[in-house]
Amino acid sequence: MQRTCMNDLVSWKNDLKRKPLILRGVRQVGKTWLLKEFGAQEFSDSVYVRLEDNAAMAALFEGSLDPQRLLNGLSAYAGRPITTETFIVLDEVQAVPRALTALKYFYEDMPVQPIAVAGSLLGTALHSGISFPVGKVDFLDLFPMTFEEFLLAEGHRELASFIYGSDFGMLAVFAEQLTDLLKQYYYVGGMPEAVLEHSETKDLSRVRRIQQAIINTYEGDFSKHASKDVAERCRQIWQSIPSQLAKESKKFVYGNVQQGARGRDYEAALQFLVDSGLIHRVWRISKPGIPLESYKTSSGFKLFLADIGLLGAMSDLDAPTIIEGNRLFEEFKGAFTEQFVCQELRGECRQRLYYWSAEKSSGEIDFIFQAQGKVYPVEVKSAENLKSKSLAAFCTRYNLNTGIRLSLSGYRDEGWMQNIPLYATGSLSMRLR
């Protein structure tokens, strides 16, 4: 498996002003594997410690957080000396909150010590009052594997390089193959275990069983880590997402979760799902001003899952429907495509996403993000449809020449807008840096 996030870890290691690292990401997205692999490749020695259900480590961090004392304890636990050349990994760190607090003292008193922590519910932990100083840690987010990483796992290194290099001439040559691979990715998604299973066996039934097991694990986490009321509302929101995305307007509606539901009753559950990384919340903006965050409204948002493969599993979509096509799937296919674009723009391009909709008409821009001092409106098409009335009207209204249309049609530059093939969405990552 090859994760492009490894490059970010190497940059962190080589940064002369590096701080203790917090790696965030949803459960089973590959955080543990990545940190272990990074330690094996980049350090002469590494120590991995899982803090969940670890009484010895809970007791160690309950005492003084002096870094040398902690290193002595970790050395005894590992059974060998830990030096400044040893990379320390503390996993499931939310289980021992004072381990997060200890990062402050490593930064202040022992900055040379390379140390990283990870946890599947770090987002919820960081919003629950755990004390650690802002500005004294580095953050890195790990998302499900992107389409480019899927191509690498499947052995299509050259095709991935064409995307990274925005080589639209070569991408046009292999458009049919890339479209077929994209449909496979729609089914498999980006959870590493599912991708590995597909790359090794091509058994889609086994892939689906892995996805269902992951979904069951997530739903089990609701009850394990949230109060009874919040857990039940998490489950209701989570299970409503496929039907929310099936609507023509994908704006999240609490009444579709449960009749008569009110936002204030579900906000804690919604925040739990966002903080856990299980869902992406895309806020509506009133207009494309910079910074976009300043124009975020409280009147609407859309929710997407962390992974398109899990969306297919939750929707009970079989492989022939997704990969070969089905006329009855055409309506929901648009939602599926938006889920893919959301994943690519978040995971590959690292963009914070918004959307826009007109107050008194049906006009809508699927996604909007800002980069390099510009605002980019994005229209998503699930086929080769090149009509972009909403995008054209929006760009004219706000005098923008940075429109992006993502469709299955080939690349073309129309001045005010570029059409980029869906399978090349990740090419934006290099062009926007």
Secondary structure, DSSP 8 states (H G I E B T S, - for coil): ---THHHHHHHHHH-TT---EEEE--TTSSHHHHHHHHHHHH-SEEEEEE-TT-HHHHHHHHS---HHHHHHHHHHHHTS---TTEEEEEESGGGSHHHHHHHHHHHHH-TTS-EEEEETTHHHHHTTT----TTSSEEEE--S--HHHHHHHTT-HHHHHHHHTT-HHHHHHTHHHHHHHHHHHHHH-S-HHHHHHHHHH--HHHHHHHHHHHHHHHHHHHHHHS-HHHHHHHHHHHHHHHHHHHSSS----GGGTSTT--HHHHHHHHHHHHHTTSEEEEEEESS--SSGGGGEEEEEEEEEES-HHHHHHHTT--HIIIII--GGGHHHHHHHHHHHHHHIIIIIS----EEEE-SSSS-EEEEEEEETTEEEEEEE-SSS----HHHHHHHHHTT---EEEEESS--EE-SSEEEEEGGGGGGHHHHT-
